[in-house]
Structures are given as C-alpha cells and as structure tokens.
Amino acid sequence: MSDTRNLSGSLLREVARMYTRAQRVVADCCRTTSTQCHLLTELERAGPMPLSELGTRVSLEKSWVSRAVDAMVERGLVTKEPNPADARSWLVTLTREGTRTVAELNQTLDTHAEQLLASLTPDERDAVQSSLLLLLKALHEDTAANCCLPPPERKESKSCC
C-alpha cells in the first residue's frame, strides 16, 4: 500500500510539473508570461480585486505581483487604481483587452489540452476525465489547496499551516 501511495504522489507531481511546463510554453505563444497568465486568469475568475489579494490567491510575493501588474498596465491588459474601499491599496481590474487576452489564452490552452488528449483512445480520455473530476473534488476539499482563498470561497476556516 505504501508503494502505491508513493507512486501516486510521484505520478501526480510529475504530471503537474510536465503540464505546467507545457502550459508555460503555450502561454508564451500568447505573449504572456506564466505569472501574467496566472494573474489574468485569476482576475477573470474572481473579478476586480486588491493587489494584495491577487498575490495571495496565486501564492506570489507582492513584489512579483506588483511588477507583473505594472507590465500588464503598460500593455493595456489591466488597470491599477486606488481602491475605493481601502485607500492604502490598489484595485486591479481587467480591461477589455485583458478580457480578450484571457479568452485567447484559455482557447490556446484548451486546444493544447485537446491535442494532448487526442493521443488517447476514447475510453482512456473518459477515464482521464473521470479521474480529473475526482481529483478536482478532492482539491476543493483540501485545506492546502484552498488556504489562499478569501473565507466565502474556503470550505473550512482552518489555518493553512
């Protein structure tokens, strides 16, 4: 049993590592760094948010997020304005161009996933999809996977550590 658990953990880490690497290559094709990709997709999912919350959600240091957001402001992908709810923070919002870029990025990443899965038989694709749905369910219930989300989205109020 221990060997199966070690193999599962090793396989999951290897799949995540390789798929993340492939996504970085594909994201570069959309003229978007992997950091910008994470930030843009998080803004698309959750809407405008303070710069600090954006960094927390993607588990990146404030300085990385700030530089990436500034670069995206220069490209016209997001706006960064004083937060009306907290004058000490910045509110980051997708622009129309940012929304278009996220849609293009999602389409490119979805196409890559379809190409990747096309090498499998229909039964294998169904098995992968079923397994991914089970894994997603487990991740939604996992404290570590949800610790950076604000309380309404978090299942439990436990500390991350």
N, C-alpha and C positions, 0 to 999 in steps of 0.2 A: 504494500500500500504506500509506504514512504517513497519508493522509487517512482510510482505513478504520480504522486503529488509533486515530487521534484521535477519530473518530466513535464507535467502540466505547467508548472511555473516557468520552467526554462522555455518551453514552446511559446507560451503567451508573451514572455519578454522578447523572444526572437521575432515573433510575428509583429509585435508593436514596434520594435526597433526598425525592422525592414520596411514596414508600411509607412512609418514616419519618414524614413529616408526617401522613399519613393514620393511621398506627398511633397516633401521639400523640393524635389526636382520638378515636379509638376507645378507647384506654386510659383517657382522661378519663371516658368513659362508665361505666367500671368503678370510678370514684372512685380511680384510681391514676395517679400522675404517671409520666412516661416513665422517670425514674430508678428509681422504685419498681418499675415494670414490669420493667426490666432486672434489677434485683436479685432480685426474686421468681422470675422465670423461671430465672435462673442457679442459685438455691438449689434450685429444683425439679429442674433438670437434674443438678446435681452433689451435692446433699445439703448437710448442715451444713458450714460452713467458717469459718475465722477471718475476721474483719472485713477485715483487710489483703488476704487472698487474694481476697475477694469484690470489693474495689475494683480489684485488679489485673485480674481476669477481665473486668470491664466497662469497664476503662480510665477510671476516675474517681478523682479525688483523694480522699484519706482523709477530708477534712472533709465533702465532699459525701455520701460513703457513710455516714459516721457520723451526720449529720443525718437522712438518709433512713431509716436503720435505726432511729434513735430514734423517728421519726414512725411507722414500721411497728410498733415495740414498743408504742407508745401505742394503736395501732389493734388490737392483738392478732394481727397477721399473722406476726410472728416473735418469737423470744426471743433475748436477748443475755446470755450468761452467761460467767463466766470460763472460759477454755479449759483443760480438764484436761491437755492436752498441753503448754501453754505459758502459765504464769501471767501473762505480760506481755501477753497478747492476749485478745480476746473471741471467743467462738464464736457464730455466728449460725445459727439453726435455724428452719425454717418451723413454724408452729403448724398445728393442724387448720384454723383459719380462713384462714391463709395458703395452705394447700394448696387449700382451696375457692376462694379468690380467684384463684389461678393457673389453676385449671381453668376458672373463669368467664371469665377474661381470655383464655385460649387459645381457648375456644369463640367468644368475641366476635370475636377477631382472625381465626380460621379462617372464620367466617361472612362477615366483611368480605372476605376473600380470595376466597371462593367467589362473592360478589356481584360483585366486581371482574372475575373471570374469566368470569362468566356472559355478559358482553357480547361475548365472543369465540365464534367457531364452534368446534365440537368439534375440528376439525383444528388450529385456532390454539391451543386450550388444550393439545392434545397437544404441539405444537411448543414452547410456553412451558414446559411441564413437562419436556420433554427438555432444553431449554436450561438450565433451572434446575438440573437434576441434573448437567449438565456443569459449570456454574459452581460448584456446591457441591463437586464433586470437585476442581476447581482450587483452591478456597479451603481445602479440607482439606490440600492440599499446599503452600499458600502460607505462607512464614515469617512475614510480617507479620500474617496472619490468626490465627496460632497462637502468637505470641510471648508472650502473656499467660497461656497455659495452663500448668499445672504439668507437669513433664517427662514423666510417663507418658502424657499426652494429646497432647503435642507430637511431631510427626513427626521433627523434627531438633533437635539441641541447639545450633544456631547462635544467635548473638546476634540480637536484633531489629533492631539498628542496623547 
